[in-house]
Amino acid sequence: MLTTPQAKITTALVCFFSCVSVVLLQFSPMTLDRSGVVTALTAIVMMAALYMVMAVVNTRLKNDSSSVAGYLRYFATTIQNISWASGMIMCVTSLMIILNYIGLATSLPFQDATFSSIDKAMGFDWIATLTWVNERPMIAKILTMTYHASVMQMVAVALILGFTNQLRHLQEFTALFAMTSLPVLVISALLPAEGAYAFYQPAETLFSNMSEVAGRWHMEQLASLRAGTFHVLDIKHAEGLVTFPSFHTILAIITAYAFRDTRYLAVPFAVLNAIVIASTLPEGGHFLIDVIAGGLIALAAIALVRRCQNVEVASESLSLRWFEWLTLGPTRQPAN
C-alpha cells in the first residue's frame, strides 16, 4: 500500500515538512513544549506499531486458506490502512502547526483591508451576512456545530474508508491533506491576516448566537507571536491561525470528495460539507476571498492527484503490453 503515487506523495511531504521544521526551529526564538511533542510522538508511534503488528498478522496468515484466516487478514489489512492514514494525518497536522506558528511570527503587514476590499468588489457584505445568520438562531447553531466538526469528519474518513476497503480513496485523502497544507503554509505566511472579526470589530449583539469565541480564538496567540512574546509552543493547545486561505474550506471539499463513491454517504457528506463551507464566514470569521482561495487550492490538488493516477494507470498498461510482447512474441508491436 505504500508504493502508490498517493502514498509516496504523502510520505515525501511528511519528510519535507519534518526537515524544514527542524531547520527553522534552529533559527526561531520559539521552542516546543516537551509534553506536547511527547504526546504527538506517542500517538504517531502507536499508529506505526499498530501498522507493523497487523503486517505481521497478514504475513503469518498469508498461506492459510481457511475462512477464519480470510476474515483475520481482512481485519488486519483494514487496521493497517486506518493506522497508516491516521499516523500520516497526525504527522502532517503536528508539523503544520509548528510551521504555521513559525511562519506567522513575522512583521509582514496584515492583509485584512485588502481582503475586505476584494469582498466588497465582489458585492459581498460580511457584516450583513453575520447579522442575517445571527438573527436566525437555528441556522447559527447548525453552522456553529458543523464548523467545529471537521476533526470528527477526518476520523470518519479514516474509519469508514478503512472498513469499506476503499484504500485508494483513503490514500487520496491523506495525499490531498498533505498537498494542500503546503500552499496554505506558504500563502498564510506571506499574506497574514487576523480575520473578519478582528478587522470589522462587530458589536457582540451581532454574533450573540454564534459560539463565544467565534472567529477570535486565535487572536491572543497571534498577537503574542507578532509581538515576539510567544516563546513556547504546546502542540496540544495550538490554535488554527490561518485566515487566508481557508483551510476549513479545503478540508470540507477533500472530505466530500473522499466519500464520492461511498453508497448512501456521498450525498449526506456533500451536504454536510457545503454547510461547513458556509459556516466559515460567520463562525470561522473568514472573508469570502479566503473561502474562494481555499476552494481553488482544494480543486487544484484534486486535479493533480487525478493526474498522477492517470499517469500510473497508463504506465501499468504500457508495462503490461510490453510484457505480453516479450513473452508471447512480436506478433504485434506494443504502442508507446
Secondary structure, DSSP 4 states (H G I P E B T S, - for coil): -TTSHHHHHHHHHHHHHHHHHHHHHHH-S-EE-HHHHHHHHHHHHHHHHHHHHHHHHHHHTTT--SHHHHHHHHHHHHHHHHHHHHHHHHHHHHHHHHHHHHHHSS-PPP-HHHHHHHHHHTT--HHHHHHHHHT-HHHHHHHHHHHTTHHHHHHHHHHHHHHTT-HHHHHHHHHHHHHHHHHHHHHHHHS----HHHHH---GGGGTTS-TTTTTTTHHHHHHHHHT---EE-GGG------SS-HHHHHHHHHHHHTTTSTTTHHHHHHHHHHHHHHTTTTT---HHHHHHHHHHHHHHHHHHHHHHHHHHHHHHHHHHHHHHHHH-TTSPPP-
